[in-house]
Amino acid sequence: MNIETRLQQALADLLDVDVKQISPTMNFGDMGLDSLLGLRFARKIGELTNVETDLEWIFDYPTVRELSGFLEHHALGLAA
């Protein structure tokens, strides 16, 4: 499972919705993610990636696709 798919599943679990409702290009705020849920999401990302996740990343990269791209290329060092 790639990082984008794992982030979608984690966000769906957090928001208690079906993963099909999590668009990789929809803004986190538009999906109902507020600052408190953002903290929980950042913690979950850290658990999934073994990378200390900064809450700021969720605001700097406000979609699953943007955040997964950042994680793959910068935080996880998986650049191709």
TORTI-650407 format. One record per atom (N, C-alpha, C, CB): y, x, z negated; atom name; residue number from 1. Coordinates in Angstrom, 2 decimals. Glycine has a CB too. Layout:
BEGIN
{{Y; X; Z}; "CA"; NUM}
...
This chain:
BEGIN
{{-1.18; 0.85; 0.00}; "N"; 1}
{{0.00; 0.00; 0.00}; "CA"; 1}
{{1.24; 0.90; 0.00}; "C"; 1}
{{0.00; -0.97; -1.23}; "CB"; 1}
{{2.15; 0.66; 0.95}; "N"; 2}
{{3.35; 1.50; 1.03}; "CA"; 2}
{{4.37; 1.09; -0.02}; "C"; 2}
{{3.97; 1.42; 2.44}; "CB"; 2}
{{5.39; 1.90; -0.19}; "N"; 3}
{{6.38; 1.67; -1.24}; "CA"; 3}
{{7.13; 0.37; -1.02}; "C"; 3}
{{7.36; 2.84; -1.31}; "CB"; 3}
{{7.45; 0.03; 0.22}; "N"; 4}
{{8.16; -1.23; 0.48}; "CA"; 4}
{{7.34; -2.42; 0.02}; "C"; 4}
{{8.50; -1.36; 1.98}; "CB"; 4}
{{6.06; -2.42; 0.34}; "N"; 5}
{{5.18; -3.51; -0.06}; "CA"; 5}
{{5.04; -3.57; -1.58}; "C"; 5}
{{3.80; -3.35; 0.59}; "CB"; 5}
{{4.94; -2.41; -2.21}; "N"; 6}
{{4.84; -2.40; -3.67}; "CA"; 6}
{{6.11; -2.91; -4.33}; "C"; 6}
{{4.53; -0.98; -4.17}; "CB"; 6}
{{7.27; -2.56; -3.76}; "N"; 7}
{{8.53; -3.07; -4.31}; "CA"; 7}
{{8.63; -4.58; -4.12}; "C"; 7}
{{9.73; -2.37; -3.63}; "CB"; 7}
{{8.22; -5.07; -2.96}; "N"; 8}
{{8.23; -6.52; -2.74}; "CA"; 8}
{{7.36; -7.23; -3.77}; "C"; 8}
{{7.75; -6.85; -1.31}; "CB"; 8}
{{6.18; -6.72; -4.01}; "N"; 9}
{{5.27; -7.35; -4.97}; "CA"; 9}
{{5.84; -7.29; -6.38}; "C"; 9}
{{3.90; -6.68; -4.93}; "CB"; 9}
{{6.40; -6.14; -6.75}; "N"; 10}
{{6.98; -6.00; -8.09}; "CA"; 10}
{{8.15; -6.97; -8.28}; "C"; 10}
{{7.45; -4.56; -8.33}; "CB"; 10}
{{8.97; -7.12; -7.25}; "N"; 11}
{{10.11; -8.02; -7.34}; "CA"; 11}
{{9.65; -9.48; -7.40}; "C"; 11}
{{11.06; -7.81; -6.15}; "CB"; 11}
{{8.65; -9.81; -6.61}; "N"; 12}
{{8.09; -11.17; -6.65}; "CA"; 12}
{{7.55; -11.48; -8.04}; "C"; 12}
{{6.98; -11.34; -5.59}; "CB"; 12}
{{6.83; -10.54; -8.63}; "N"; 13}
{{6.29; -10.73; -9.97}; "CA"; 13}
{{7.42; -10.93; -10.98}; "C"; 13}
{{5.42; -9.54; -10.38}; "CB"; 13}
{{8.45; -10.12; -10.87}; "N"; 14}
{{9.58; -10.18; -11.79}; "CA"; 14}
{{10.32; -11.52; -11.67}; "C"; 14}
{{10.53; -9.02; -11.52}; "CB"; 14}
{{10.51; -11.98; -10.44}; "N"; 15}
{{11.24; -13.22; -10.20}; "CA"; 15}
{{10.34; -14.45; -10.27}; "C"; 15}
{{11.92; -13.16; -8.85}; "CB"; 15}
{{9.04; -14.21; -10.46}; "N"; 16}
{{8.05; -15.29; -10.55}; "CA"; 16}
{{8.07; -16.18; -9.30}; "C"; 16}
{{8.30; -16.14; -11.80}; "CB"; 16}
{{8.02; -15.51; -8.14}; "N"; 17}
{{7.96; -16.21; -6.86}; "CA"; 17}
{{6.84; -15.61; -6.03}; "C"; 17}
{{9.33; -16.11; -6.10}; "CB"; 17}
{{6.45; -16.31; -4.97}; "N"; 18}
{{5.45; -15.80; -4.04}; "CA"; 18}
{{6.04; -14.62; -3.29}; "C"; 18}
{{4.98; -16.91; -3.06}; "CB"; 18}
{{5.24; -13.60; -3.07}; "N"; 19}
{{5.72; -12.39; -2.39}; "CA"; 19}
{{6.29; -12.71; -1.01}; "C"; 19}
{{4.59; -11.36; -2.27}; "CB"; 19}
{{5.82; -13.78; -0.38}; "N"; 20}
{{6.34; -14.18; 0.93}; "CA"; 20}
{{7.81; -14.58; 0.88}; "C"; 20}
{{5.51; -15.33; 1.49}; "CB"; 20}
{{8.31; -14.88; -0.32}; "N"; 21}
{{9.72; -15.24; -0.47}; "CA"; 21}
{{10.62; -14.02; -0.60}; "C"; 21}
{{9.89; -16.14; -1.68}; "CB"; 21}
{{10.03; -12.84; -0.70}; "N"; 22}
{{10.81; -11.60; -0.85}; "CA"; 22}
{{10.96; -10.94; 0.51}; "C"; 22}
{{10.12; -10.64; -1.86}; "CB"; 22}
{{12.12; -11.14; 1.10}; "N"; 23}
{{12.42; -10.52; 2.38}; "CA"; 23}
{{12.85; -9.07; 2.14}; "C"; 23}
{{13.53; -11.31; 3.14}; "CB"; 23}
{{12.32; -8.14; 2.93}; "N"; 24}
{{12.71; -6.75; 2.73}; "CA"; 24}
{{14.17; -6.48; 3.07}; "C"; 24}
{{11.84; -5.86; 3.57}; "CB"; 24}
{{14.83; -7.42; 3.77}; "N"; 25}
{{16.21; -7.20; 4.17}; "CA"; 25}
{{17.21; -8.09; 3.43}; "C"; 25}
{{16.35; -7.42; 5.64}; "CB"; 25}
{{16.72; -8.90; 2.49}; "N"; 26}
{{17.61; -9.78; 1.73}; "CA"; 26}
{{18.16; -9.05; 0.51}; "C"; 26}
{{16.88; -11.07; 1.30}; "CB"; 26}
{{19.44; -9.26; 0.24}; "N"; 27}
{{20.11; -8.62; -0.88}; "CA"; 27}
{{19.47; -9.07; -2.20}; "C"; 27}
{{21.61; -8.95; -0.87}; "CB"; 27}
{{19.28; -8.11; -3.11}; "N"; 28}
{{18.67; -8.42; -4.41}; "CA"; 28}
{{19.43; -9.54; -5.13}; "C"; 28}
{{18.62; -7.17; -5.28}; "CB"; 28}
{{20.75; -9.48; -5.12}; "N"; 29}
{{21.55; -10.50; -5.79}; "CA"; 29}
{{21.32; -11.89; -5.22}; "C"; 29}
{{23.02; -10.15; -5.70}; "CB"; 29}
{{21.14; -11.96; -3.90}; "N"; 30}
{{20.88; -13.25; -3.26}; "CA"; 30}
{{19.51; -13.80; -3.63}; "C"; 30}
{{20.99; -13.10; -1.75}; "CB"; 30}
{{18.63; -12.94; -4.09}; "N"; 31}
{{17.30; -13.39; -4.53}; "CA"; 31}
{{17.28; -13.73; -6.01}; "C"; 31}
{{16.26; -12.31; -4.24}; "CB"; 31}
{{18.41; -13.54; -6.70}; "N"; 32}
{{18.48; -13.90; -8.11}; "CA"; 32}
{{18.38; -12.74; -9.07}; "C"; 32}
{{17.42; -14.86; -8.41}; "CB"; 32}
{{18.42; -11.52; -8.56}; "N"; 33}
{{18.33; -10.35; -9.44}; "CA"; 33}
{{19.70; -10.08; -10.05}; "C"; 33}
{{17.81; -9.11; -8.66}; "CB"; 33}
{{19.79; -10.22; -11.36}; "N"; 34}
{{21.03; -9.91; -12.07}; "CA"; 34}
{{20.86; -8.57; -12.78}; "C"; 34}
{{21.41; -11.04; -13.08}; "CB"; 34}
{{21.84; -8.17; -13.57}; "N"; 35}
{{21.77; -6.85; -14.19}; "CA"; 35}
{{20.61; -6.72; -15.18}; "C"; 35}
{{23.08; -6.54; -14.91}; "CB"; 35}
{{20.30; -7.77; -15.93}; "N"; 36}
{{19.17; -7.69; -16.87}; "CA"; 36}
{{17.84; -7.58; -16.13}; "C"; 36}
{{19.16; -8.91; -17.79}; "CB"; 36}
{{17.66; -8.40; -15.10}; "N"; 37}
{{16.44; -8.29; -14.30}; "CA"; 37}
{{16.43; -6.97; -13.54}; "C"; 37}
{{16.33; -9.47; -13.32}; "CB"; 37}
{{17.61; -6.48; -13.18}; "N"; 38}
{{17.71; -5.18; -12.51}; "CA"; 38}
{{17.17; -4.06; -13.38}; "C"; 38}
{{19.15; -4.89; -12.13}; "CB"; 38}
{{17.47; -4.12; -14.67}; "N"; 39}
{{16.92; -3.12; -15.60}; "CA"; 39}
{{15.41; -3.17; -15.64}; "C"; 39}
{{17.49; -3.33; -17.01}; "CB"; 39}
{{14.88; -4.37; -15.69}; "N"; 40}
{{13.41; -4.52; -15.69}; "CA"; 40}
{{12.81; -4.03; -14.37}; "C"; 40}
{{13.02; -6.00; -15.93}; "CB"; 40}
{{13.49; -4.33; -13.26}; "N"; 41}
{{13.02; -3.88; -11.96}; "CA"; 41}
{{13.06; -2.35; -11.87}; "C"; 41}
{{13.88; -4.50; -10.84}; "CB"; 41}
{{14.12; -1.74; -12.36}; "N"; 42}
{{14.22; -0.28; -12.35}; "CA"; 42}
{{13.08; 0.34; -13.17}; "C"; 42}
{{15.59; 0.17; -12.92}; "CB"; 42}
{{12.78; -0.25; -14.31}; "N"; 43}
{{11.65; 0.24; -15.12}; "CA"; 43}
{{10.34; 0.13; -14.36}; "C"; 43}
{{11.56; -0.54; -16.45}; "CB"; 43}
{{10.15; -1.00; -13.68}; "N"; 44}
{{8.92; -1.22; -12.92}; "CA"; 44}
{{8.82; -0.21; -11.76}; "C"; 44}
{{8.87; -2.66; -12.37}; "CB"; 44}
{{9.94; 0.05; -11.11}; "N"; 45}
{{9.95; 1.05; -10.02}; "CA"; 45}
{{9.52; 2.40; -10.58}; "C"; 45}
{{11.36; 1.14; -9.37}; "CB"; 45}
{{10.04; 2.74; -11.74}; "N"; 46}
{{9.65; 4.00; -12.38}; "CA"; 46}
{{8.16; 4.07; -12.64}; "C"; 46}
{{10.40; 4.18; -13.67}; "CB"; 46}
{{7.59; 2.95; -13.10}; "N"; 47}
{{6.14; 2.91; -13.34}; "CA"; 47}
{{5.36; 3.07; -12.04}; "C"; 47}
{{5.76; 1.58; -14.03}; "CB"; 47}
{{5.84; 2.45; -10.97}; "N"; 48}
{{5.15; 2.50; -9.68}; "CA"; 48}
{{5.22; 3.87; -9.01}; "C"; 48}
{{5.72; 1.46; -8.75}; "CB"; 48}
{{6.33; 4.56; -9.23}; "N"; 49}
{{6.59; 5.80; -8.49}; "CA"; 49}
{{6.50; 7.07; -9.33}; "C"; 49}
{{7.94; 5.73; -7.86}; "CB"; 49}
{{6.43; 6.91; -10.65}; "N"; 50}
{{6.47; 8.06; -11.55}; "CA"; 50}
{{7.76; 8.87; -11.39}; "C"; 50}
{{5.27; 8.96; -11.32}; "CB"; 50}
{{8.84; 8.16; -11.04}; "N"; 51}
{{10.16; 8.76; -10.89}; "CA"; 51}
{{11.10; 8.02; -11.83}; "C"; 51}
{{10.66; 8.71; -9.40}; "CB"; 51}
{{11.86; 8.76; -12.62}; "N"; 52}
{{12.85; 8.11; -13.48}; "CA"; 52}
{{13.87; 7.44; -12.58}; "C"; 52}
{{13.54; 9.15; -14.45}; "CB"; 52}
{{13.93; 6.12; -12.66}; "N"; 53}
{{14.74; 5.34; -11.75}; "CA"; 53}
{{16.08; 4.99; -12.38}; "C"; 53}
{{14.01; 4.07; -11.34}; "CB"; 53}
{{17.13; 5.23; -11.65}; "N"; 54}
{{18.49; 4.93; -12.10}; "CA"; 54}
{{18.83; 3.51; -11.66}; "C"; 54}
{{19.51; 5.96; -11.52}; "CB"; 54}
{{19.32; 2.70; -12.57}; "N"; 55}
{{19.71; 1.33; -12.24}; "CA"; 55}
{{20.71; 1.30; -11.09}; "C"; 55}
{{20.31; 0.63; -13.48}; "CB"; 55}
{{21.54; 2.30; -11.00}; "N"; 56}
{{22.53; 2.39; -9.93}; "CA"; 56}
{{21.89; 2.32; -8.54}; "C"; 56}
{{23.33; 3.67; -10.06}; "CB"; 56}
{{20.68; 2.84; -8.41}; "N"; 57}
{{20.01; 2.83; -7.11}; "CA"; 57}
{{19.85; 1.40; -6.60}; "C"; 57}
{{18.63; 3.51; -7.21}; "CB"; 57}
{{19.60; 0.46; -7.50}; "N"; 58}
{{19.40; -0.93; -7.09}; "CA"; 58}
{{20.69; -1.50; -6.51}; "C"; 58}
{{18.92; -1.78; -8.28}; "CB"; 58}
{{21.83; -1.05; -7.02}; "N"; 59}
{{23.10; -1.52; -6.50}; "CA"; 59}
{{23.53; -0.72; -5.26}; "C"; 59}
{{24.18; -1.42; -7.57}; "CB"; 59}
{{23.17; 0.55; -5.21}; "N"; 60}
{{23.50; 1.38; -4.05}; "CA"; 60}
{{22.63; 1.05; -2.83}; "C"; 60}
{{23.35; 2.86; -4.40}; "CB"; 60}
{{21.41; 0.63; -3.07}; "N"; 61}
{{20.45; 0.30; -2.02}; "CA"; 61}
{{19.94; -1.11; -2.32}; "C"; 61}
{{19.25; 1.34; -1.96}; "CB"; 61}
{{20.74; -2.15; -1.97}; "N"; 62}
{{20.52; -3.50; -2.48}; "CA"; 62}
{{19.49; -4.37; -1.77}; "C"; 62}
{{21.79; -4.20; -2.46}; "CB"; 62}
{{18.61; -3.76; -0.98}; "N"; 63}
{{17.51; -4.52; -0.39}; "CA"; 63}
{{16.22; -3.71; -0.60}; "C"; 63}
{{17.76; -4.81; 1.14}; "CB"; 63}
{{15.11; -4.39; -0.51}; "N"; 64}
{{13.82; -3.70; -0.64}; "CA"; 64}
{{13.70; -2.59; 0.40}; "C"; 64}
{{12.63; -4.69; -0.50}; "CB"; 64}
{{14.11; -2.88; 1.62}; "N"; 65}
{{13.99; -1.89; 2.70}; "CA"; 65}
{{14.86; -0.67; 2.45}; "C"; 65}
{{14.36; -2.53; 4.05}; "CB"; 65}
{{16.11; -0.90; 2.05}; "N"; 66}
{{17.01; 0.21; 1.78}; "CA"; 66}
{{16.53; 1.04; 0.58}; "C"; 66}
{{18.44; -0.31; 1.51}; "CB"; 66}
{{16.12; 0.36; -0.47}; "N"; 67}
{{15.66; 1.06; -1.66}; "CA"; 67}
{{14.37; 1.83; -1.39}; "C"; 67}
{{15.46; 0.08; -2.80}; "CB"; 67}
{{13.45; 1.23; -0.67}; "N"; 68}
{{12.20; 1.95; -0.37}; "CA"; 68}
{{12.48; 3.15; 0.52}; "C"; 68}
{{11.18; 1.01; 0.30}; "CB"; 68}
{{13.40; 3.02; 1.47}; "N"; 69}
{{13.77; 4.16; 2.32}; "CA"; 69}
{{14.37; 5.29; 1.50}; "C"; 69}
{{14.76; 3.73; 3.39}; "CB"; 69}
{{15.25; 4.93; 0.58}; "N"; 70}
{{15.84; 5.94; -0.30}; "CA"; 70}
{{14.76; 6.62; -1.13}; "C"; 70}
{{16.90; 5.31; -1.22}; "CB"; 70}
{{13.90; 5.83; -1.73}; "N"; 71}
{{12.84; 6.41; -2.57}; "CA"; 71}
{{11.94; 7.34; -1.76}; "C"; 71}
{{12.01; 5.30; -3.22}; "CB"; 71}
{{11.54; 6.89; -0.58}; "N"; 72}
{{10.64; 7.71; 0.25}; "CA"; 72}
{{11.28; 9.02; 0.67}; "C"; 72}
{{10.22; 6.93; 1.49}; "CB"; 72}
{{12.53; 8.98; 1.04}; "N"; 73}
{{13.17; 10.16; 1.61}; "CA"; 73}
{{13.90; 11.06; 0.62}; "C"; 73}
{{14.11; 9.74; 2.64}; "CB"; 73}
{{14.25; 10.53; -0.52}; "N"; 74}
{{15.03; 11.32; -1.46}; "CA"; 74}
{{14.32; 11.49; -2.79}; "C"; 74}
{{16.38; 10.67; -1.69}; "CB"; 74}
{{14.06; 10.41; -3.47}; "N"; 75}
{{13.49; 10.50; -4.81}; "CA"; 75}
{{12.05; 10.97; -4.81}; "C"; 75}
{{13.59; 9.16; -5.49}; "CB"; 75}
{{11.27; 10.53; -3.83}; "N"; 76}
{{9.85; 10.92; -3.79}; "CA"; 76}
{{9.59; 12.10; -2.87}; "C"; 76}
{{9.02; 9.75; -3.35}; "CB"; 76}
{{10.57; 12.49; -2.09}; "N"; 77}
{{10.40; 13.64; -1.20}; "CA"; 77}
{{9.35; 13.45; -0.14}; "C"; 77}
{{10.08; 14.83; -2.00}; "CB"; 77}
{{9.26; 12.23; 0.41}; "N"; 78}
{{8.24; 11.94; 1.41}; "CA"; 78}
{{8.79; 11.95; 2.83}; "C"; 78}
{{7.59; 10.61; 1.13}; "CB"; 78}
{{9.93; 12.56; 3.02}; "N"; 79}
{{10.55; 12.56; 4.36}; "CA"; 79}
{{9.61; 13.15; 5.38}; "C"; 79}
{{11.88; 13.34; 4.35}; "CB"; 79}
{{9.57; 12.50; 6.52}; "N"; 80}
{{8.67; 12.94; 7.60}; "CA"; 80}
{{9.26; 14.10; 8.36}; "C"; 80}
{{8.37; 11.80; 8.55}; "CB"; 80}
